[in-house]
Amino acid sequence: MNLSIVIPVYNEGEQIEGLLTDIEKYLGADSEILLGYDFDEDSTLPPARKFLSRLPALRLIKNTYGRGPLGAIRSGFDAASHEAVLVMMGDRSDDLADVKIMLDLFSQGCEVVAASRYMLGGKQIGGPFLKRMLSRLAGNSLHFLAGIPTHDATNNFKLYSRKFLKQVTIESTGGFELALELTVKAHLQGYKIREIPTTWRDRTAGKSRFQLAKWLPKYLKWYAAAFKI
């Protein structure tokens, strides 16, 4: 499968074996898996290394941009070797059964394929109420008022063309607002964006690195950019 999967991880030792097993089940052992990590003591690494012989395209990529999920994702982008580049989380919240549909849309010429919790057929199960409410409000208002072709611009579970990623200048400085930045820029620059419904489930182990208060102003920057404010 000509797919690079970029997964930022932070102490996902409780989740990574299940996630890698799921990837093998749904996408096959030949998918390129790029685990972006910050530090050598990360609990993700020992169990992940057990899969290196079983998943020959699995690579452990040390973050070279500075600690945090943004740097881990960007390090994965730099290392990706296939034209289809999927970003997903390491906490098993994303539904891998959706990826083949995303790849079908990519093969039809879509540069960004968004998995959407907020379109018809999508679901979000669990997670902090305020975060869920703000995310849904942002996604729907960007879709209906700014014309973004997805109801879920903030979701990081997205498939990108490597051509687009090489062309775009990434300006995010915080963390997961990167997905919103890339979606807004793809829309404003005329790239083809499609969405599919997905079911997102909150993590059952480990701890999230999402920092709403710290990152909210950074999200607002790209939210405003969608309206060309």
Secondary structure as the mmCIF struct_conf table of DSSP 4:
data_model
#
loop_
_struct_conf.conf_type_id
_struct_conf.id
_struct_conf.beg_label_comp_id
_struct_conf.beg_label_asym_id
_struct_conf.beg_label_seq_id
_struct_conf.end_label_comp_id
_struct_conf.end_label_asym_id
_struct_conf.end_label_seq_id
STRN STRN1 LEU A 3 PRO A 8
BEND BEND1 TYR A 10 ASN A 11
TURN_TY1_P TURN_TY1_P1 GLY A 13 GLN A 15
HELX_RH_AL_P HELX_RH_AL_P1 ILE A 16 LEU A 27
TURN_TY1_P TURN_TY1_P2 ALA A 29 ASP A 30
BEND BEND2 SER A 31 SER A 31
STRN STRN2 GLU A 32 TYR A 37
BEND BEND3 ASP A 38 ASP A 38
TURN_TY1_P TURN_TY1_P3 ASP A 40 GLU A 41
TURN_TY1_P TURN_TY1_P4 SER A 43 THR A 44
HELX_RH_AL_P HELX_RH_AL_P2 LEU A 45 ARG A 49
TURN_TY1_P TURN_TY1_P5 LYS A 50 ARG A 54
BEND BEND4 LEU A 55 LEU A 55
TURN_TY1_P TURN_TY1_P6 PRO A 56 ALA A 57
STRN STRN3 LEU A 58 LYS A 62
BEND BEND5 TYR A 65 TYR A 65
BEND BEND6 ARG A 67 GLY A 68
HELX_RH_AL_P HELX_RH_AL_P3 PRO A 69 ALA A 79
BEND BEND7 HIS A 82 GLU A 83
STRN STRN4 ALA A 84 VAL A 87
TURN_TY1_P TURN_TY1_P7 GLY A 90 ASP A 91
BEND BEND8 ARG A 92 ARG A 92
BEND BEND9 ASP A 94 ASP A 94
HELX_RH_3T_P HELX_RH_3T_P1 LEU A 96 ASP A 98
HELX_RH_AL_P HELX_RH_AL_P4 VAL A 99 SER A 107
TURN_TY1_P TURN_TY1_P8 GLN A 108 GLY A 109
BEND BEND10 GLU A 111 GLU A 111
STRN STRN5 VAL A 112 SER A 116
BEND BEND11 ARG A 117 MET A 119
TURN_TY1_P TURN_TY1_P9 LEU A 120 GLY A 121
STRN STRN6 LYS A 123 ILE A 125
BEND BEND12 GLY A 126 GLY A 127
HELX_RH_AL_P HELX_RH_AL_P5 PHE A 129 ALA A 146
BEND BEND13 PRO A 149 PRO A 149
BEND BEND14 HIS A 151 HIS A 151
TURN_TY1_P TURN_TY1_P10 ALA A 153 THR A 154
BEND BEND15 ASN A 156 ASN A 156
STRN STRN7 LYS A 158 SER A 161
HELX_RH_AL_P HELX_RH_AL_P6 ARG A 162 GLN A 167
BEND BEND16 VAL A 168 VAL A 168
HELX_LH_PP_P HELX_LH_PP_P1 THR A 169 ILE A 170
BEND BEND17 GLY A 174 GLY A 175
TURN_TY1_P TURN_TY1_P11 PHE A 176 GLU A 177
HELX_RH_AL_P HELX_RH_AL_P7 LEU A 178 LEU A 188
TURN_TY1_P TURN_TY1_P12 GLN A 189 GLY A 190
STRN STRN8 ILE A 193 PRO A 197
STRN STRN9 THR A 199 ARG A 201
BEND BEND18 THR A 204 GLY A 206
HELX_RH_AL_P HELX_RH_AL_P8 LEU A 212 ALA A 226
TURN_TY1_P TURN_TY1_P13 PHE A 227 LYS A 228
#
